[in-house]
Amino acid sequence: MNAVMAIEYRRATTEDVDGIAALHADSWRRNYRGAYPDSYLDGDLVAERRTAWAERLSAGERRITVVADDEGPVVGFAHTILDEHAELGALVDNLHVVHARKGSGIGTRLMAESATAVLEARPRSGLYLRVLEQNTAAQGFYEARGGCRAGRDISKPVPGGGRPFVFLYSWPDPSTLLIEGTK
């Protein structure tokens, strides 16, 4: 009888760059059409994301990237930047889960892992993120996890050009995201 291994949640290393880049590119192609130019999404997005993630994973202690590792393949990741906003706190800059594994609890656990990392590094910090206005599925996910809509803004310039609208979601007390096994 084969035992099924549990997903391991751990800090990303430079060895994860290819897996993170491939997942990030696939997620953007599936979810960001209409917000990001098609020419950008249809280009060599994996190579561009690989370069971006190689830089991010060597960018220093203010950045925390957690991966969900299913015996090798990266099936999800969350990237958080400490001290990003004076009032809202740490920014979850990216949260992506492999399309076929959405709804399996990986995203919830990644949010909990991010909250744990923030609370360990900055006990008084809040947590927030930006979600594309068009991404109603993500909005529902964050609202189900207690995220409070904290405003609407125009995003920073996106790769390939443009500035879509985003909603800000916040958790003034990130401990509300903790689940059993992440405390």
N, C-alpha and C positions, 0 to 999 in steps of 0.2 A: 504494500500500500504506500503510495506517495503522499508525503505530508506537504500541505500547501504552506509555503513560506508567507509570513506576513510582510506587508510593505514596510520598508525601513525609511524613516524620516530622519534625515541627517543634513548637516551643512554641506553645501556644494563645494567641490574642488575643481581645479582646472581640468581634471579628467572628465568632468560632466559637460564641458562646453558643447560638444557635438550633440548630445542628447537634448540639452536645454534649447539649443539653437533650432534643432529640427522641430521640437514641440512648439516653440514660440512661433516659428514661421507657419506651421500648420494651423495653429489657433488664430493667428492674424488673418490668414487667408479665409478661414471659415467664418470669422466673426466681425471683421473690420471692413468688409466691402461696403462702399458708399461713404465711409469715413476716411479711408486711405485710398490714394489713387490706384486703380487697377494696374496701371503700368508698373507701379512699385510692387504690389502684391504678386504680380505674375512674373517679376524679374527673379534674379538670383537672391531671393530673400534668405535662404538658409546660409549662404556665405556671408551676407551682410549681418545677420543675427549672430553668426559664429564670431565675427570680429567684435561686435558689440559685447557679447558675453565674455569673451577672453579679456576684454578691458574691465568689465564690471567685476569679474571674479578676482581681479588683482587690484581693485580700487581702494582697499583699506578697511579699517575697522568700523566705519559708519554704515557699511553695507552688509546685510545679512541675507544670504540666499539659502533656502532650505529646499531640498529635493525629496520627492517621493520616489524611492528606488524599489522596483519590483524585480529583484534578483538580476539586476543589470540595467534594464531599460529605465530611463527616467519617465515616469508616468504623470508627473506633476511637479511644479515648482512655484515658490513664492519668493519674491525679491523685495526686501524692505530696506529703506534708508532712514537711519536714525536722525533725529533733530531736523527734519525737513521743513517743518512749519512751526512758527513760534507759538501758536495757539493749539493747533490740532495734533502736533507731535510727529511721530514717525509715519512715513509714507509707505504703504504697500504698493510699490511701483509696478509689480507684475504678479499675477496669480493665474496660472494656466494648468489645465488638466487635459490629458489625452482625451480626445473626443469620445472614444469608445468607453471610457471609464468615468465619464461625467455622471453624477448622481450616485456614485459609489461611496461617498464620504471622504474622498481624497482632498477635495477643496476645503471642506470643513476642518479637516485635520491640519492642512497647511496654514489656514488662518490661525488655528490654535498654536501651532508651532511658531508662527510669526509673533503672536501676542506674547508667548513665553519668552522669546528672545528679546523683545522690546522691554518687557517687565524686568528681566534680568539685567539688561544694560542701562535702562532708564526707568526706574520704578515709578516715577511720577508722570511719565509720558502717556499721551493718548496715541491713538492709531487712526489713520484715515487712508482713503484711497480715492482715485478718480475712476469713473466708469463712463464709457461713451454713452451719450444720450440714447443712441439707437440700440444699445445692448440691453434690452429689457430682461433677458434671461439672467444676466449677471446682476442687474438691479434687484431682481427677485431673490437671488441667492444671498446677497448682502443684507437685504431687509430681513430675510428669514433668520439671519445670524445676529440680529439686533442692531444693525447699522442704521444710523440716523442720517437722513439726507441733510447735509450741512450747507448746501448751496449749489448753484449752477454757474459754470464758468466756461470760457473758451480755453481749449487746451493749448499747451505750448505747441510750436510747430511740429507736425508729425513727419516721420520719414517719408520722403517722396513728395512733400508739400501739403499744405492745407492746415486748418485749425478747427477741428470739429468741436461741438459743444460736449461738455462732460458734466456729470453730477458728482459732487463730493459726498462721500459717506464717511461717517466718523464713529469711533468708539472711544469716548472720553476715558473710559475705564476698560482697557484691553482684557482685564481678567474675566470679563463677561464672555469672552471667546474661548476660554479654557475648557477642555474636555478631559475626562478621565484618561490618565496616561500622559498628559502633557504638563501637569502641574509640578 
